């Protein structure tokens, strides 16, 4: 399938339940548990509030971004061409490819090390072998296409939800509600920073959400399936990570949770969570890397892009440093929050949710602007990214995400005040 060609209406068969399952699968992840553990200095009550508020903000942006695809049948990076220009969208694609390959490496690294830790007593320690194996299976998962994804996700995610419920029961029974709730906020993580860390997780999916929403039958079902699927499950995983980190004072709560399950006689369920949560999340990164690459190289083809992305993710995972995970999340936010501040204003206000599909690849056409770049949009994006970094370093009380999105969108709207619907 060429990314520049809208999905055939006959292939738009996904309903709300399919999107709920898809994004629930993305939310069940050791990376989410790990990220939740980063909120430990905030204490349980404030940390929980940060989780819910961050997901409320980030999920709303995620589901709105999905409307790029559900309305027009095109993937996210192609949908940015009207906002930033045909060549301007290449900048977004390059950044997205970098972050997706980075996420692929992060997920393979986490999954490989967790599987190795579980099986080390019986098989010995071979983390790199596990990483390579997980990477190969995930590449194969990405290959099967949108028809089979629905069934793979339904089966695997349903099983993961049951296992995750068991995991949650084990964690809270072992550590106790009273001990968790009584922990107070400590210095070391300002509340705005904690909220920004949470927002960064759903925002990291925003550049690829339309790659899947383009297969939807109806726009509302794609929106709400995406919103609820990721909001419920990602918040849940963050909460498990927060609880484990508070109880054990561990910097790797994902490992603590898995070890706790194994020590409670849940070795096989723990291993299944490690493996299948990695597959259901990482295949999205690998597939969307291939789709984003087609915005740059339309002749690349999905399969070659999938293989290339998967191999790069495996190679980087073998050299990945887990200590950079928090910085990686914040870097993602600094780029993509202001980018979509511009894109969402442009899509909903200026274009009234419609694109001229015939102009998306037309040099000198409607979306060519100044030699392929929409300078106003790109400058607004850059200013928003700088503001994100400034507000993060200064520690503004409202955080970095909302100021960067609002300012970038506001600058774009100021210099493009009149709607220009693409009719």
FENWO-V278567 format. One record per pair of residues at least 4 apart in sequence whose ideal C-beta (glycine too) atoms are under 7 Angstrom apart, sorted by the first residue. I is the first residue (numbers start at 1). J is the second residue. Records with the same first field share a line. If there is no record, write none. Layout:
I = J  J
//
This chain:
1 = 302
2 = 294  298
3 = 75  78  291  294  295  298
4 = 78  298  360  361
6 = 72  73  74  357
7 = 11  12  73  214  215
11 = 215
12 = 73  215  216  217
13 = 215  217
14 = 18  19  150  215  216  217
15 = 217  221
16 = 20  221  224  225
17 = 21  225
18 = 22  150  225
19 = 23  216  221  222  225  226  229
20 = 24  225  228  229
21 = 25  153  154  157  229
22 = 26  153  212  229
23 = 27  226  229  230
24 = 28  157  161  229  233
25 = 153  156  157  280  281
26 = 205  230  280  281  284
27 = 32  230  233  234  237
28 = 157  160  164  233  237  277  280
29 = 237  277  281
30 = 34  110  111  114  254  274  277
31 = 35  106  107  110
32 = 36  201  234  237  238  241
33 = 37  237  240  241  253  254  257
34 = 110  241  252  253  254  325
35 = 197  201  238  241  329
36 = 51  237  238  239  240  241  242  253
37 = 241  242  244  245  253
38 = 197  326
39 = 47  50  189  194  242
40 = 242  245  246
41 = 186  188  189
42 = 46  47  50  185  189  191  194
43 = 47  183  184  185  186
44 = 48  180  181  183  242  246
45 = 49  181
46 = 50  185  191
47 = 51  194  242
48 = 52  239
49 = 53
50 = 54  191  194  195  198
51 = 55  198  235  238  239
52 = 56  235
53 = 57  195
54 = 58  195  198  199
55 = 59  198  202  231  234  235
56 = 60
57 = 61  199  401
58 = 62  198  199  201  202  203
59 = 63  202  227  230  231
60 = 64
61 = 65  203  206  340
62 = 66  202  205  206  209  226  230
63 = 223  226  227
64 = 344
65 = 76  206  209  210  340
66 = 70  209  210  213  222  223  226
67 = 71  219  223  353
68 = 72  76  79  210  347
69 = 73  74  75  76  79  210  211  213  214
70 = 213  214  216  219  222
71 = 219  353  354
72 = 79  355  357
73 = 214
74 = 78  79  210  214
75 = 79  210  211  214  291
76 = 80  207  208  209  210  211
77 = 89  92  93  96  292  295
78 = 295  360
79 = 210  355
80 = 84  89  92  343
81 = 85  86  89  360  367
82 = 346  351  355  367  422
83 = 342  343  346  374  377
84 = 88  89  92  374  377  378
85 = 89  367  368  369  372  373  374
86 = 367  368  372
87 = 372  373
88 = 372  373  374  377  378
89 = 93  295
90 = 94  295  296
91 = 95
92 = 96  339
93 = 97  292  295  296
94 = 98
95 = 99  335
96 = 100  207  292
97 = 101  289  292  293
98 = 102
99 = 103  204  332
100 = 104  208  285  288  289  292
101 = 105  289  309  312  313  316
102 = 106  328
103 = 107  204  285
104 = 108  282  285  286  309  313
105 = 109  313  316  317  320
106 = 110  320  325
107 = 111  278  281  282  285
108 = 112  131  134  135  282  313  314  317
109 = 113  131  317  320  322
110 = 114  254
111 = 115  134  274  275  278
112 = 116  127  130  131  134  317
113 = 117  127
114 = 118  254  255  258  274
115 = 119  130  271  274  275
116 = 120  125  126  127  130
117 = 255
118 = 258  262  267  270  271  274
119 = 123
120 = 124  125
126 = 130
127 = 131
128 = 132  318
129 = 133
130 = 134
131 = 135  314  317  318
132 = 136  314
133 = 137
134 = 138  275  278
135 = 139  310  313  314  317
136 = 140
137 = 141  279
138 = 142  278  279  282  283  286  310
139 = 143  286  306  307  310
141 = 152  279  283
142 = 283  286  287  306
143 = 303  306
144 = 148  149  152
145 = 149
146 = 215
148 = 152
149 = 153
150 = 154
151 = 155
152 = 156
153 = 157  280
154 = 158
155 = 159
156 = 160  276  279  280
157 = 161  280
158 = 162
159 = 163  276
160 = 164  273  276  277  280
161 = 165
162 = 166
163 = 167  269  272  273
164 = 168  273
165 = 169
166 = 170  266  269
167 = 171  240  257  261  273
168 = 172  240
169 = 173
170 = 174  260  261  264  266
171 = 175  240  243  244  257  260
172 = 177  243
174 = 260
175 = 179  180  243  247
176 = 180
177 = 181
178 = 182
179 = 247
180 = 243  246  247
183 = 246
189 = 193  194
190 = 395
191 = 195
192 = 196  395  396  397  398  399
193 = 197
194 = 198
195 = 199  399
196 = 200  330  333  392  399  400  401
197 = 326  329
198 = 238
199 = 203  333  401
200 = 204  329  330  332  333
201 = 234
202 = 230  234
203 = 332  333  336  337
204 = 332
205 = 209
206 = 336  340
207 = 336
208 = 284  288
209 = 213  226
210 = 214
211 = 288  291
213 = 222  226
216 = 221  222
217 = 221
219 = 223
220 = 224
221 = 225
222 = 226
223 = 227
224 = 228
225 = 229
226 = 230
227 = 231
228 = 232
229 = 233
230 = 234
231 = 235
232 = 236
233 = 237
234 = 238
235 = 239
236 = 240
237 = 241
238 = 242
239 = 243
240 = 244  257
241 = 245  253  254
242 = 246
243 = 247
244 = 248  250  253  256  257
245 = 250  253
248 = 253  256
250 = 256
252 = 256
253 = 257
254 = 258
255 = 259
256 = 260
257 = 261
258 = 262  270  274
259 = 263
260 = 264
261 = 266  269  270
262 = 266  267  270
266 = 270
267 = 271
268 = 272
269 = 273
270 = 274
271 = 275
272 = 276
273 = 277
274 = 278
275 = 279
276 = 280
277 = 281
278 = 282
279 = 283
282 = 286
283 = 287
284 = 288
285 = 289
286 = 306  309  310  313
287 = 291  306
288 = 292
289 = 293  305  309
290 = 294  302  305  306  309
293 = 297  300  305
294 = 298  300  305
300 = 304  305
301 = 305
302 = 306
303 = 307
304 = 308
305 = 309
306 = 310
307 = 311
308 = 312
309 = 313
310 = 314
311 = 315
312 = 316
313 = 317
314 = 318
316 = 320
324 = 328
325 = 329
326 = 330
327 = 331
328 = 332
329 = 333
330 = 334  392
331 = 335
332 = 336
333 = 337  388  400  401
334 = 385  388  389
335 = 339  385
336 = 340
337 = 341  388  401  404  405
338 = 342  381  384  385  388  404  405  408
339 = 343  381
340 = 344  405
341 = 345  384  404  405  406  408  409
342 = 346  377  380  381  408  409  412
343 = 347
344 = 348  409
345 = 349  409  412  413
346 = 350  351  412
347 = 351  353
348 = 353
349 = 413  419
350 = 416  419  420
351 = 355  420  421  422
352 = 419  421
354 = 421  422
355 = 360  422
356 = 366  422
358 = 362
359 = 365  366  367
360 = 367
363 = 368
364 = 368
368 = 372
369 = 373  374
370 = 375
373 = 378
374 = 378
375 = 379
376 = 380  412  415  416
377 = 381  412
378 = 382
379 = 383
380 = 384  408  411  412
381 = 385  408
382 = 386
383 = 387  407  408  411
384 = 388  404  405  407  408
385 = 389  404
386 = 390
387 = 391  403  404  407
388 = 392  400  404
389 = 393
390 = 394
391 = 396  399  400  403
392 = 400
396 = 403
398 = 402  403
400 = 404
401 = 405
402 = 406
403 = 407
404 = 408
405 = 409
406 = 410
407 = 411
408 = 412
409 = 413
410 = 414
411 = 415
412 = 416
413 = 417
//
